[in-house]
Amino acid sequence: MKYMQNGGFQHQPLMRLTLLFTLFLLLAFWISNFALYFAEMSLAPQSVAAFYLGSEADYRLPRTYLTMLEVTHMHLPMMAVVLLLLTHLLIFVPLASRLKTGMIVATFISALGFEAAGWLVRFVHPVFAWLKIGGFLVLQAAIAFLLVALGLYLLRAGHYQKVKHISASPVIAEPEEE
């Protein structure tokens, strides 16, 4: 992280390459989030409730406690690590401190709401389907913002390094005519 903080990554093309490939993989993760969500539910609260509570019309059983626990057990650490990586890197992007703070808080709160909402729909009340939908949309928007902000920052750093390298190159003067 010292490369990000001190700007040294601008002089490390392999560091930028590694971070850019990480962002590409996380972009694929972001796209697959949509695919997974919309494979089972829509943005209608009724579809979210049917997914967790079951549906006689669709011959779907309610989600079991153990199934939900297994999913949550894997989601929480994975989301924590991915969001830690993205929000930690955001700290070094030259944006207003309030914007960065807001994005960090919104990202983690929406992730928590998204995860908790399934439990709340299943075991408390179907009205929490709105929390699932809102959590999903805010989380996806936050991840998209983080990926774009970090990607642009890394690309600008690479461009800055090329411009700096070109301007630091020695200029060979043309021989003067007599």
GUKERO-970876 format. One record per residue (C-alpha): residue in one letter; y, z, x. Coordinates in Angstrom, 1 decimal. Layout:
<pts>
+--------+--------+--------+--------+
: drenpa :      Y :      Z :      X :
+--------+--------+--------+--------+
:      A :      Y :      Z :      X :
...
+--------+--------+--------+--------+
</pts>
This chain:
<pts>
+--------+--------+--------+--------+
: drenpa :      Y :      Z :      X :
+--------+--------+--------+--------+
:      M :    0.0 :    0.0 :    0.0 :
:      K :    2.3 :    0.4 :    3.0 :
:      Y :    2.5 :   -3.4 :    3.1 :
:      M :    3.9 :   -3.5 :   -0.5 :
:      Q :    6.3 :   -0.6 :    0.1 :
:      N :    7.8 :   -1.8 :    3.4 :
:      G :    7.6 :   -5.5 :    2.5 :
:      G :    5.1 :   -6.1 :    5.3 :
:      F :    2.8 :   -8.0 :    2.9 :
:      Q :    5.4 :  -10.8 :    3.1 :
:      H :    4.3 :  -11.3 :    6.7 :
:      Q :    0.6 :  -11.0 :    5.8 :
:      P :   -0.6 :  -14.2 :    4.1 :
:      L :   -4.1 :  -12.8 :    3.7 :
:      M :   -2.8 :   -9.8 :    1.9 :
:      R :   -0.9 :  -12.0 :   -0.5 :
:      L :   -4.0 :  -14.2 :   -0.9 :
:      T :   -6.2 :  -11.1 :   -1.7 :
:      L :   -3.7 :   -9.8 :   -4.3 :
:      L :   -3.3 :  -13.3 :   -5.9 :
:      F :   -7.1 :  -13.7 :   -6.3 :
:      T :   -7.2 :  -10.2 :   -7.8 :
:      L :   -4.6 :  -11.2 :  -10.3 :
:      F :   -6.6 :  -14.4 :  -11.2 :
:      L :   -9.7 :  -12.3 :  -11.8 :
:      L :   -7.7 :   -9.9 :  -13.9 :
:      L :   -6.2 :  -12.8 :  -15.8 :
:      A :   -9.8 :  -13.8 :  -16.7 :
:      F :  -10.4 :  -10.2 :  -17.7 :
:      W :   -7.3 :  -10.4 :  -20.0 :
:      I :   -8.6 :  -13.6 :  -21.6 :
:      S :  -12.1 :  -12.1 :  -22.2 :
:      N :  -10.4 :   -9.1 :  -23.9 :
:      F :   -9.3 :  -11.5 :  -26.6 :
:      A :  -12.7 :  -13.1 :  -26.8 :
:      L :  -14.5 :   -9.8 :  -27.2 :
:      Y :  -12.0 :   -8.4 :  -29.7 :
:      F :  -12.0 :  -11.5 :  -31.9 :
:      A :  -15.7 :  -12.0 :  -31.7 :
:      E :  -16.1 :   -8.8 :  -33.9 :
:      M :  -12.8 :   -8.2 :  -35.6 :
:      S :   -9.5 :   -9.8 :  -36.6 :
:      L :   -6.0 :   -8.5 :  -36.9 :
:      A :   -6.8 :   -7.4 :  -40.5 :
:      P :   -7.3 :   -3.7 :  -40.8 :
:      Q :  -10.3 :   -4.4 :  -43.2 :
:      S :  -12.2 :   -6.2 :  -40.4 :
:      V :  -11.6 :   -3.3 :  -38.0 :
:      A :  -12.8 :   -0.8 :  -40.6 :
:      A :  -15.8 :   -2.9 :  -41.4 :
:      F :  -16.7 :   -3.1 :  -37.7 :
:      Y :  -16.8 :    0.7 :  -37.3 :
:      L :  -17.8 :    1.8 :  -40.8 :
:      G :  -20.3 :   -1.0 :  -41.5 :
:      S :  -20.3 :   -3.6 :  -44.3 :
:      E :  -22.9 :   -4.1 :  -46.9 :
:      A :  -21.6 :   -7.6 :  -47.5 :
:      D :  -22.1 :   -8.6 :  -43.9 :
:      Y :  -25.3 :   -6.5 :  -43.5 :
:      R :  -23.6 :   -4.5 :  -40.7 :
:      L :  -24.5 :   -0.9 :  -40.1 :
:      P :  -21.8 :    1.6 :  -39.1 :
:      R :  -21.3 :    2.2 :  -35.4 :
:      T :  -23.3 :    5.2 :  -34.2 :
:      Y :  -22.0 :    8.1 :  -32.3 :
:      L :  -24.2 :    7.3 :  -29.3 :
:      T :  -23.2 :    3.6 :  -29.3 :
:      M :  -19.5 :    4.5 :  -29.4 :
:      L :  -20.0 :    7.2 :  -26.7 :
:      E :  -21.7 :    4.7 :  -24.4 :
:      V :  -18.9 :    2.1 :  -24.8 :
:      T :  -16.2 :    4.8 :  -24.3 :
:      H :  -18.0 :    6.1 :  -21.3 :
:      M :  -17.7 :    2.7 :  -19.6 :
:      H :  -14.3 :    1.7 :  -20.9 :
:      L :  -12.3 :    4.8 :  -19.9 :
:      P :  -13.0 :    4.7 :  -16.1 :
:      M :  -12.8 :    0.9 :  -16.0 :
:      M :   -9.5 :    0.8 :  -17.9 :
:      A :   -8.1 :    3.7 :  -15.7 :
:      V :   -8.8 :    1.8 :  -12.5 :
:      V :   -7.5 :   -1.6 :  -13.7 :
:      L :   -4.4 :   -0.1 :  -15.2 :
:      L :   -3.8 :    2.1 :  -12.1 :
:      L :   -4.0 :   -0.9 :   -9.9 :
:      L :   -1.6 :   -3.0 :  -12.0 :
:      T :    0.9 :   -0.2 :  -12.7 :
:      H :    0.8 :    1.0 :   -9.1 :
:      L :    1.6 :   -2.5 :   -7.8 :
:      L :    4.4 :   -2.8 :  -10.4 :
:      I :    6.2 :    0.1 :   -8.7 :
:      F :    7.0 :   -2.2 :   -5.8 :
:      V :    8.3 :   -5.0 :   -7.8 :
:      P :   12.1 :   -5.2 :   -7.8 :
:      L :   12.7 :   -4.3 :  -11.5 :
:      A :   14.8 :   -1.6 :  -13.1 :
:      S :   13.2 :    1.8 :  -12.8 :
:      R :   13.5 :    2.3 :  -16.6 :
:      L :   11.6 :   -0.9 :  -17.3 :
:      K :    8.9 :    0.1 :  -14.8 :
:      T :    8.6 :    3.5 :  -16.3 :
:      G :    8.5 :    2.1 :  -19.8 :
:      M :    5.8 :   -0.4 :  -18.9 :
:      I :    3.6 :    2.2 :  -17.2 :
:      V :    3.9 :    4.6 :  -20.2 :
:      A :    3.3 :    1.8 :  -22.7 :
:      T :    0.3 :    0.5 :  -20.9 :
:      F :   -1.5 :    3.8 :  -20.6 :
:      I :   -0.6 :    5.0 :  -24.1 :
:      S :   -1.7 :    1.8 :  -25.7 :
:      A :   -5.0 :    1.9 :  -23.8 :
:      L :   -5.6 :    5.4 :  -25.0 :
:      G :   -4.6 :    4.5 :  -28.6 :
:      F :   -6.9 :    1.5 :  -28.5 :
:      E :   -9.9 :    3.5 :  -27.4 :
:      A :   -9.2 :    6.5 :  -29.7 :
:      A :   -8.6 :    4.3 :  -32.7 :
:      G :  -12.3 :    3.3 :  -33.0 :
:      W :  -13.3 :    6.9 :  -33.1 :
:      L :  -10.6 :    7.8 :  -35.6 :
:      V :  -11.6 :    4.9 :  -37.9 :
:      R :  -15.3 :    5.8 :  -37.8 :
:      F :  -15.0 :    9.6 :  -38.1 :
:      V :  -11.6 :   10.4 :  -39.6 :
:      H :  -10.1 :    7.6 :  -41.8 :
:      P :  -10.0 :    3.8 :  -42.0 :
:      V :   -6.2 :    3.9 :  -41.9 :
:      F :   -6.5 :    4.2 :  -38.1 :
:      A :   -7.5 :    0.6 :  -38.1 :
:      W :   -3.7 :   -0.1 :  -37.7 :
:      L :   -3.8 :    1.9 :  -34.5 :
:      K :   -6.6 :   -0.2 :  -33.2 :
:      I :   -4.7 :   -3.4 :  -33.9 :
:      G :   -1.4 :   -2.1 :  -32.5 :
:      G :   -3.1 :   -0.6 :  -29.4 :
:      F :   -4.9 :   -3.9 :  -28.8 :
:      L :   -1.7 :   -6.0 :  -29.1 :
:      V :    0.5 :   -3.7 :  -27.1 :
:      L :   -2.1 :   -3.3 :  -24.4 :
:      Q :   -2.7 :   -7.1 :  -24.1 :
:      A :    1.1 :   -7.7 :  -24.0 :
:      A :    1.5 :   -5.0 :  -21.3 :
:      I :   -1.3 :   -6.4 :  -19.2 :
:      A :    0.2 :   -9.9 :  -19.5 :
:      F :    3.6 :   -8.6 :  -18.4 :
:      L :    2.1 :   -6.8 :  -15.4 :
:      L :    0.1 :   -9.9 :  -14.4 :
:      V :    3.1 :  -12.2 :  -14.6 :
:      A :    5.5 :   -9.8 :  -12.9 :
:      L :    3.1 :   -9.2 :  -10.0 :
:      G :    2.2 :  -12.8 :   -9.7 :
:      L :    5.8 :  -14.0 :   -9.6 :
:      Y :    6.6 :  -11.2 :   -7.1 :
:      L :    3.8 :  -12.3 :   -4.8 :
:      L :    4.6 :  -16.0 :   -5.1 :
:      R :    8.3 :  -15.3 :   -4.3 :
:      A :    7.3 :  -13.2 :   -1.3 :
:      G :    5.2 :  -16.2 :    0.0 :
:      H :    8.1 :  -18.6 :   -0.6 :
:      Y :   10.6 :  -16.1 :    1.1 :
:      Q :    8.3 :  -16.0 :    4.1 :
:      K :    8.1 :  -19.8 :    4.4 :
:      V :   11.9 :  -20.1 :    4.1 :
:      K :   12.4 :  -17.4 :    6.7 :
:      H :    9.9 :  -19.0 :    9.0 :
:      I :   11.6 :  -22.4 :    8.7 :
:      S :   15.1 :  -21.0 :    9.2 :
:      A :   13.9 :  -19.1 :   12.3 :
:      S :   12.4 :  -22.2 :   13.9 :
:      P :   14.4 :  -23.5 :   16.9 :
:      V :   16.5 :  -26.5 :   16.3 :
:      I :   16.3 :  -29.3 :   18.8 :
:      A :   19.7 :  -30.7 :   19.3 :
:      E :   20.1 :  -34.5 :   19.4 :
:      P :   21.4 :  -35.7 :   22.7 :
:      E :   25.1 :  -36.4 :   22.6 :
:      E :   26.3 :  -40.0 :   23.1 :
:      E :   28.8 :  -40.6 :   25.8 :
+--------+--------+--------+--------+
</pts>
